[in-house]
Amino acid sequence: MSIPQTGFTCQLLDGRVKTATDFLKLCLRNFCIMYRFRDEKLSPDIPKEIPKDLYHTKELGKAVAELSDLRKLSGAEWSDRLAKAIAKAKADAEESEKERIAAIETLKPFRDAIAKWDCDKEYQSVKDFALSQIDETMPKEPTAAKYYQELIKSLEGMTVEKFKKERIECVEREIQLHIEGQEREEKDCASANKYLSGFWKELEKLEGK
């Protein structure tokens, strides 16, 4: 008879986990404080302390440096940046439309072939699912084109001074978001390590220490 097992208990049954303490460590991997290790191999190897996530700290440094650079730009440099932003928006619009057309050309033959498949009713659900998957991916209309049209129109009608003001305000908002994110990271890390520290102490009871 096959024994029902989970991704956790299989390690008890095959001998990879040999103690109750290690099994509890393994099970801790299922809890949110260990989310940073979600892509690592499932094992009872857990740290004594969880390092702080430095994403917002790094991004904050980049944003502060960018803001400093922006404030040093001359009027001519801002004019050049606006021209490049318009050119980029036009290039992105063209590339987006090419991707849309390519996706339709790739998916349509598959959809047409499957739609014509005169299968037995027992397999109709498979056919319907396959068609639904293609339909979810198949571009219905050039929605991105409208976005780029509006963006290009906005940029082309924008003064250099307005472009400068909006770009600086955008980076200032990024800085504030990363400051808030940095504060959350510190709070979350402190909370996770408090929980982890208590977990290690509680394990000592099981080990008789």
C-alpha positions as CSV (number, residue, x, y, z in Angstrom):
1,M,0.0,0.0,0.0
2,S,1.3,3.4,-0.9
3,I,1.9,5.7,2.1
4,P,0.4,9.2,1.7
5,Q,3.2,11.7,2.2
6,T,3.9,15.4,1.9
7,G,7.0,17.3,0.8
8,F,7.9,17.5,4.4
9,T,7.1,14.0,5.7
10,C,8.8,12.3,2.7
11,Q,12.1,13.5,4.3
12,L,11.2,11.5,7.4
13,L,10.3,8.4,5.5
14,D,13.4,8.4,3.3
15,G,15.7,9.1,6.2
16,R,16.9,12.6,5.1
17,V,15.6,14.1,8.4
18,K,16.6,12.1,11.4
19,T,15.5,14.1,14.4
20,A,12.3,15.8,15.7
21,T,14.3,19.0,16.0
22,D,15.3,18.9,12.3
23,F,11.8,18.2,11.3
24,L,10.5,21.2,13.1
25,K,13.2,23.3,11.4
26,L,12.1,21.9,8.1
27,C,8.5,22.8,8.9
28,L,9.5,26.3,9.7
29,R,10.3,26.7,6.0
30,N,6.5,26.8,5.4
31,F,6.1,30.0,7.4
32,C,6.3,33.5,6.0
33,I,9.4,34.5,8.0
34,M,11.4,32.2,5.7
35,Y,10.0,33.6,2.5
36,R,13.5,34.8,1.4
37,F,14.5,31.1,1.2
38,R,11.6,30.0,-0.9
39,D,13.7,29.3,-3.9
40,E,16.3,27.2,-2.0
41,K,16.1,23.5,-1.7
42,L,13.7,22.4,1.1
43,S,15.9,21.3,4.0
44,P,16.1,21.8,7.8
45,D,19.1,24.1,7.3
46,I,17.8,27.4,8.6
47,P,19.9,30.4,9.7
48,K,20.2,31.6,13.3
49,E,19.4,35.1,12.0
50,I,17.7,36.4,8.9
51,P,19.7,39.2,7.1
52,K,17.9,42.5,6.4
53,D,16.6,42.8,2.9
54,L,18.6,45.6,1.3
55,Y,16.4,46.2,-1.8
56,H,15.0,49.5,-0.7
57,T,18.3,50.7,0.7
58,K,20.0,50.1,-2.6
59,E,17.3,51.6,-4.7
60,L,17.1,54.6,-2.4
61,G,20.8,55.2,-3.0
62,K,20.3,55.1,-6.7
63,A,17.3,57.4,-6.6
64,V,19.2,60.0,-4.5
65,A,22.1,59.9,-6.9
66,E,19.8,60.3,-9.9
67,L,18.0,63.3,-8.3
68,S,21.4,64.9,-7.6
69,D,22.4,64.4,-11.3
70,L,19.1,65.7,-12.6
71,R,19.4,68.9,-10.6
72,K,22.8,69.6,-12.3
73,L,21.5,69.4,-15.8
74,S,21.5,72.5,-18.0
75,G,18.5,73.7,-20.1
76,A,20.0,72.3,-23.2
77,E,20.6,68.9,-21.6
78,W,16.9,68.8,-20.5
79,S,15.8,69.7,-24.0
80,D,17.9,66.8,-25.3
81,R,16.4,64.4,-22.7
82,L,12.9,65.4,-23.8
83,A,13.7,64.7,-27.4
84,K,15.2,61.3,-26.5
85,A,12.1,60.5,-24.4
86,I,9.9,61.2,-27.5
87,A,12.1,59.1,-29.7
88,K,12.1,56.3,-27.2
89,A,8.3,56.4,-26.9
90,K,7.9,56.1,-30.7
91,A,10.4,53.2,-30.9
92,D,8.7,51.4,-28.0
93,A,5.3,51.9,-29.8
94,E,6.7,50.4,-33.0
95,E,8.2,47.4,-31.1
96,S,5.0,46.8,-29.1
97,E,3.0,46.6,-32.3
98,K,5.5,44.2,-33.9
99,E,5.3,42.0,-30.8
100,R,1.4,42.0,-31.0
101,I,1.4,41.0,-34.7
102,A,4.0,38.3,-34.1
103,A,2.0,36.8,-31.2
104,I,-1.1,36.7,-33.4
105,E,0.8,35.1,-36.3
106,T,2.3,32.5,-33.9
107,L,-0.9,31.6,-32.0
108,K,-3.5,31.7,-34.7
109,P,-2.5,28.5,-36.6
110,F,-2.6,26.6,-33.3
111,R,-6.0,28.0,-32.5
112,D,-7.4,27.3,-35.9
113,A,-6.1,23.7,-35.9
114,I,-7.5,22.9,-32.4
115,A,-10.8,24.6,-33.2
116,K,-11.2,22.3,-36.2
117,W,-10.4,19.2,-34.1
118,D,-13.4,17.0,-34.2
119,C,-12.7,15.1,-31.1
120,D,-14.8,12.7,-29.1
121,K,-16.9,14.4,-26.4
122,E,-14.8,12.7,-23.8
123,Y,-11.9,15.0,-24.8
124,Q,-13.9,18.1,-25.4
125,S,-12.8,19.5,-22.0
126,V,-9.2,19.3,-23.1
127,K,-10.0,21.0,-26.4
128,D,-11.9,23.8,-24.6
129,F,-9.1,24.3,-22.1
130,A,-6.4,24.5,-24.9
131,L,-8.5,27.1,-26.7
132,S,-9.1,29.1,-23.5
133,Q,-5.4,29.3,-22.9
134,I,-4.7,30.6,-26.4
135,D,-7.6,33.1,-26.2
136,E,-6.2,34.5,-22.9
137,T,-2.9,35.1,-24.6
138,M,-4.1,36.2,-28.0
139,P,-3.9,40.0,-28.4
140,K,-7.5,41.2,-28.9
141,E,-6.7,44.8,-30.0
142,P,-3.8,47.2,-30.0
143,T,-4.4,48.5,-26.5
144,A,-0.8,49.4,-26.1
145,A,-0.9,51.5,-29.2
146,K,-3.5,53.8,-27.5
147,Y,-1.2,54.2,-24.5
148,Y,1.8,55.1,-26.7
149,Q,-0.3,57.5,-28.7
150,E,-1.3,59.4,-25.6
151,L,2.2,59.3,-24.2
152,I,3.8,60.6,-27.4
153,K,1.1,63.3,-27.7
154,S,1.7,64.3,-24.1
155,L,5.5,64.5,-24.6
156,E,5.4,66.4,-27.8
157,G,3.1,69.0,-26.3
158,M,5.2,69.4,-23.2
159,T,7.6,72.3,-22.5
160,V,11.1,71.5,-21.4
161,E,10.4,73.1,-18.1
162,K,7.3,70.9,-17.5
163,F,9.2,67.8,-18.5
164,K,12.0,68.8,-16.0
165,K,9.5,69.4,-13.2
166,E,7.6,66.1,-13.7
167,R,10.8,64.1,-13.9
168,I,12.2,65.5,-10.7
169,E,8.9,65.1,-8.9
170,C,8.8,61.4,-10.1
171,V,12.3,60.7,-8.6
172,E,11.3,62.5,-5.4
173,R,8.3,60.2,-5.1
174,E,10.6,57.2,-5.7
175,I,12.8,58.4,-2.9
176,Q,9.9,58.7,-0.5
177,L,8.7,55.3,-1.4
178,H,12.1,53.7,-0.8
179,I,12.4,55.5,2.5
180,E,9.1,54.1,3.6
181,G,10.1,50.7,2.2
182,Q,13.4,50.8,4.1
183,E,11.6,51.5,7.4
184,R,9.3,48.5,6.7
185,E,12.3,46.3,5.9
186,E,13.9,47.1,9.2
187,K,10.7,46.5,11.1
188,D,10.0,43.2,9.3
189,C,13.5,42.0,9.8
190,A,13.5,42.8,13.5
191,S,10.1,41.0,13.9
192,A,11.3,37.9,12.0
193,N,14.5,37.6,14.0
194,K,12.6,38.0,17.3
195,Y,10.4,35.1,16.2
196,L,13.3,33.0,15.0
197,S,15.3,33.6,18.2
198,G,12.4,32.4,20.2
199,F,12.0,29.4,18.0
200,W,15.6,28.4,18.6
201,K,15.2,28.7,22.3
202,E,12.0,26.6,22.3
203,L,13.8,23.9,20.3
204,E,16.2,23.6,23.3
205,K,13.3,22.3,25.3
206,L,12.8,19.5,22.9
207,E,16.5,18.7,23.0
208,G,16.5,18.7,26.8
209,K,19.0,21.6,27.1
